[in-house]
């Protein structure tokens, strides 16, 4: 009887280790901490001016932005101008349903090395691209092909390098998002833990307004493959004076 119990226990231990090695456990991923540390919460903004900003990101697995352990292009700042406080609650309520996935993918790629939402960098702004092209399927397919294979002489002498690592369907989604989300002057977005917002011009001489800044960071997951990645955000609301 003792021999049978011993053999049974031995088999259970063997099966346990066999199952553990064949099904590795994914470690729990801790959510990142993100905070807009500049400007300060009681700060105000002016129209048609430069507004410096700074974002701090701390993640147990990915590291700390203070020590340059976070890819700055993956730290995104969404900027939205509102007419007055009556628009604030509806905007904040609807924001969880906003599709930021293509924007996060652009941050993980090399898009923000050469492009900005507004204003020329090395390549044209996304605002200029949205104004130049229609949102029809053939145009989206054409632009996606240019991104994947590279192009030149479209916006000047600068050449866009190829991106063969991206999938065609994924790039088409990015192109569609760019064309759909860069025509509104009340929307802007930037990449980086530090930078400056060039605020828009006032529509009227006495225009007031509200500037909503939302910082977003999605971590790489506990195994650096994004399988259990977590997204965190922080919002700052500034009034015009």
N, C-alpha and C positions, 0 to 999 in steps of 0.2 A: 504493500500500500504506500509506504514511504517513497519507494522507488518511483511509483506512478506519479505521486505528487511532485517529486523532484523534477521528473521529466516534463510534467505539465508546466511547472513554474519556469523551467529553462526555455521551453518553447514560447511561453508568453513574453519573456524578456527578449528573445531573438526576434519575435514578430514586432515588438515595440521599437527596437532599434532599426529594423528593416524598414518599417513604416516611416520612422522619423527621417531617415536619410533619403528615402525616395520621395518624401513630401516635405521639403524644407519649409519651416515656418517663416512667414514674412514678419519682420519686426514691426512693432507699433510705431507709426510715424507721428511725431509731435507737430502741431500746427505752427507755422511761422508767425513771428510777431513783427508787425509793420506799423510804422508811425511817421506821420509828417511832422518833422521837428522844426521846419521853417517853411513859411512864416508861422508866427505864433497864433494861437486861436483867437486872440482879440485884435488881430491885425485887420487892416482894411486894404482895399486895392483902388488903383486909379485906372481910368481908361487910357489906352494908347501909351502904356508905360511898361517898364521891365520889372517883373516880380520874381526875385530869386526864390528857389525852393530847395529843400533838402529832405530826403527820406531815409529812415533808418530801418534796416531789416535784420532780424536775428532769428536764426533757425538752428535747432539742435543738431540736425543732420548736415545742412548745407553750409553753415557758418554765419559770419557776421559781416555786414556791409562795411562796418567801420575798419575792418582789417582787409578789405578788398577780397573777401572770400565769396561774395555774391556777384554773379554776372550782372553788371549794371543795366544791360539791355533787357533783362528779364524783370526789372523793376519798372512798372508802368504807372504813369500819372494821367488819369482821365480828367479833363477840364470841361465844365459845362457852365455857360452863362445863363442866368434866369432873369426874367424881367423884374420880378419882385417876390416877396415872401409867399404870395398866393400860389406860386408855381413850385415851391420847394417841397412841400409834402407829397404832391403827386409824383414829382421826379424821384424822390427818395423811395417811394413806395414801388414804383415801376422798375427801378434799377436792378433788383435781383433777377429780373427776367431778361436783362440786356445780354446780348451775345458777345462776350469778350473773347471767346475761344480763338478766333482768327488773330486777334490782336496779341494774345499770349503766344500763339505760334510764331508770329512775326518777331516777337521779342526773343524767342528761343533760337530763331534762325539768325541771319545776318542782315535783315532788312534795315534795321535802324543804324547800321554802320554808314549807309549811303543816303537814307531818306528820312524826312520828317513829315509830320502831318501837314504843317504849314511852313512855308519858307524853304528855299533851296538849300540842300547840303551838297553832297557830291552829285547825287542824282536829283531829279525833279521831286517836288513835294507831292504827297498823295492828293492834296487838294487840286493841284494842277492836273494830275492824271485823271481825277474824277471829272474835271471840267472838260477834258479833251475827248474822252471816250464815252460811248453809249454803253448801256448795260444789257446788250443783247448777247446771246450765247456764242455767236461767232467771234465777237470782239473779246469776250472773256477767254475763249479757247486760244485766240491769237496771243493775247497778253501773257497767258499762262505758259505758252510755248516759248515766248521770248525770255521769260524768267528762268525757265528750266535749261534752255540752250544758250542763253546769253544774247546780247544785242548791242548795237552801236549806231551812232549817227541819227538816232530818233530825237534826242533832246540835246544834241551838241556833240562834242568830241569825246566825251567820257563814255567808256565801254562798261556795260553791265556784265559781270562774270556769270558763267553758267551755274545752275544749282541742280545738278543731276541727282542729288540725294533726296530731293523732294518728289512726292508723288503727284501725278497730273491732277487727280481729283482734289487733293489737298491744296494745290496751288490755285486751282480755279475757285475754290472757296475763298481763299485769301484775296484774289482779284475782285470777286464779287463784293466782298466786305469793304474793300478800299473804295470801289465805285459807289457804294451805297451810303457810306458813312463819312464822306469827306467834302460834302457840298454845303453843309450847314455851318455858317460862320459862328454859331454859338457852341460848337463842339471843337475840342482840340484834345490832343493826347501827346505825351512825350515819354521817352524812355531814359532811364538813368536815375541814380540816387541823388544827383545834384544837377542843377540846371537853372534855367530862367524861363518864365512864361512871358511872352510878348502879348500883353492884353489887347483885346480888340478895340477898335475905335467906337466911341459912343454914337448911337443912332441919332440922338438929339442933344442939344446943348446942356439940358438939365437932366439927362437920363441918369437914373439910379440903377441899381441892379445888384445881383448876388452872384458870386463866383463859387462854384462847388468843386473842390479838388478831392479826387478819390485815388489813393495809392493802392496798387494791387501787386501781389507777388504770389506765385504758385511754386511751391517747393518741388524738389526732385524725388520725393518719396524716401522711404527708409532704405531702399536698395539702390538709389540714384538712377532708377529706370522709370520713375513716374507711375508705377503701378498703383500706389496708394498715396499719390500726391494730394496735398491740401492747399487750398487757396485762401489767403487772408487779405483783408483790405482795411483801410482807415480813411475816414472822410473829414475834411476841414471845410467849413463854410465861412466865406468872407463877404462883407458888405462893402459897397462902394461909398466913398465919402466925398 
